[in-house]
Amino acid sequence: MKVVLTKDVEGWGTIGDVIEVKKGFARNYLIPRGLALELTEENKRFIDNILAQKARKLQREKEKAFELAKKLNGVEIEIERPIGVTGKMYGSVTTSDITEKLKEKEIEVDKKKIMLRSPIRNLGSYNIQVKLHPEVSATIKVHVVPESK
């Protein structure tokens, strides 16, 4: 029996794929769980429409990411942190701190998109990558400076 997948099914294919399976597998597993539809012209058009909508949505997200990347590239932010008598910084700089500083510059970025392997624990300047989309990223410069009293 030929079916068209409505969702990704591990080991069988991805959404929109037409696969040949046994009738029992299709009728007792794939179709009742909403993973596939019996292959008809109408069902194939339905899945093609869903795929086209998904492609348009992904394209819009990519365009938004490019616009945000243009804003972000070259942005420099300064974060103040208290330091002790030995010159060591108290605390650290995290993605949340960077997100807050970007908000002050009226740039909204999800903190999960800031690629910071570990919190910044030393004073200095750092180039931080912001991954906005699988194909789009930007680089910002973060200056960690001593807090002025």
N, C-alpha and C positions, 0 to 999 in steps of 0.2 A: 504494500500500500504506500502511495506517495503522500507525504505531508509537507507542509511548509511550517518552519519553526517560528513561533511568536516570541520566544525568548531564547537566550543562549543556553544550550544544553551541553554540559561538559561531555566530551567524547563523541558527540553527534554533530555539533555545528553551532553556528551563530544565527541570530535573528534574520529571517528572510531566506535562509538556506532551504532548498527542496531536497528532502532525503527519502530514501526507500527503506521502510521498516515493515516488520510483520504486523498483520492486522491486530493481533492481540495486544502488542506493545503500544500501538497507536491508540486503540480504543480503550484500553484499561489503564494506561499510564500517561501518555503524552497529552491526549485531548482533554481528559477530565481535569488535569492539573493546569490547563491553560498554557502548556508549553508548545502546542502545535495545533494546526487546523488541517483538515483534510484538503488536499490540493484541488482547488477549483479555480477558475479564472477570477471569480469574485474575491475569494480569499487571498489569492496572489496579489490582486490590485490593492486590497486592504493593507497587506503587509508592506507593499511597495510605497503606499502613501505614508505609513508610519515611518519607514526608513527615510523618505524624503523630508518629513517634518523634523526628524532627528538631525539630519544633515544640515538643514537650515538653522536649527537651534545651535548646533556646534559652531557653525560659521559665524553666527551673531556673537557667541561667547568669545570666539577667537578675535573678532574685530574689536570688541570691548577691551580685551586683554592688550591688544596692540595700542589702543588709545591710552590706557593706563600706563603701559610701559613707556610711552613717550613722555608722560608726566613724570614718571619715577626716575628715568635715566638721568644721572647727574645730580640728583637731589642729595643734599648734605644735611644731616641732622646732628645736633649736639646734645649729648646727654650728660648731665652733671651727676657725680657720685661723691659722697663723702670719703675722705681718705684719712688713715690713721697717721700717727707720728712717724711710723716706719715707712710711710709712703704706700702702704697697701690699701687697696680699695675695699670699703665695706660693702658687702652684698655683691650683686652682679647685674649685668644688663641682659634682659631677656627679650623674647619676641614681643611680649606685651608692652614693654617699655618703648620699643621701636614703633609699634603700632600707634601708641598714644602720641608720640612725637609727630608721626606722619599725619595723624588726625588734626593736630594743631596747624599743619600746613594744608589742611583741607583735602587730604588724600586718604581715601578709605581703602585699606588692605586688610585681608584676613590674616591673623597672626600665624596661621598654619602654612601660609604661602611664603613666609620668610624663612629662608634656608639658613638656619643657625644651628650648627652641629651641637654646640654646647653654649651655655651662657658665657658672656664676655666677663672676665674677671680681672682684667688689667686695663689701665689707662692707655689711650692711643687711638689711632684711626684704623678703621676696618672697612673693607669692601664687602658688602653683604648682598647676596643674590636673592631676588624675589621672583619666585616661579609662579607666574600668573595663569599659565595655561601650559599643557604639555609641550607646546611649540613656541611659547613666548615667555621670556624672562627679562628682568631688568636688574641693574646694579645700583645700589645706593651706598653712600659713604656715611659711616657712623663715627662720630668723634666722641670718645669718652674722655671727659675732662674732670679735674677736681672741682668739687663744689666750692663756690665762692662764699665766704662767710660774711 
